[in-house]
Amino acid sequence: GNSVTQMEGPVTLSEEAFLTINCTYTATGYPSLFWYVQYPGEGLQLLLKATKADDKGSNKGFEATYRKETTSFHLEKGSVQVSDSAVYFCALGDNFNKFYFGSGTKLNVKP
Amino acid sequence: NAGVMQNPRHLVRRRGQEARLRCSPMKGHSHVYWYRQLPEEGLKFMVYLQKENIIDESGMPKERFSAEFPKEGPSILRIQQVVRGDSAAYFCASSPPGGNTIYFGEGSWLTVV
């Protein structure tokens, strides 16, 4: 079946540090992959997505590359800011309009 | 284009009462999803609906919970005889026909006292 596994948090970084949040998936077919971000007290916002192998999604300095050979979609940012503190969810969308979410990774960025 | 609209944003119910949560999808979207999030936890899928049809309710508790998405009007998640364990944030999301991306509302926070 389809599933998503992402690294457990919390992840604590200093401002301007490099960020990686690992995400791997198991899927049949040709899924789309997503990262969503959730700020306290709010809903999930789409951060970026990739719809096929080797696609790179990017937004607001965040990037993730759809790696079929390693079944991964790791989230990266070169220099994090305090305002990036949030919970990040990796997700998979299958060919039947069903979506599967990881458990979320909390990121704390300290000034 | 308005996003996914959920109401109420916050709802307090006493044990045994009913809770009704409403979700209006984005314009042009015909697929609606409901998720539950317990404090400090991830998202748990509950149900996936299209207009007048329940496509997948594998995440719905067998009792007290129901969902609908009528031909006209918002999708409704109904929880009967609420218990303290139902206290959570309930998120609705929608996607267009054939679309491969879902967009979330701001959530409805249910507190059972």
Interface residues (C-beta under 8 A of the other chain):
Chain A: S32 F34 Y36 E42 G43 L44 Q45 L46 K49 T51 F89 G93 N97 K98 F99 Y100 F101 G102 S103 G104
Chain B: V4 Q6 H31 Y33 Y35 E41 G42 L43 F45 Y48 I55 D56 F91 A93 S95 G99 N100 T101 I102 Y103 F104 G105 E106 G107
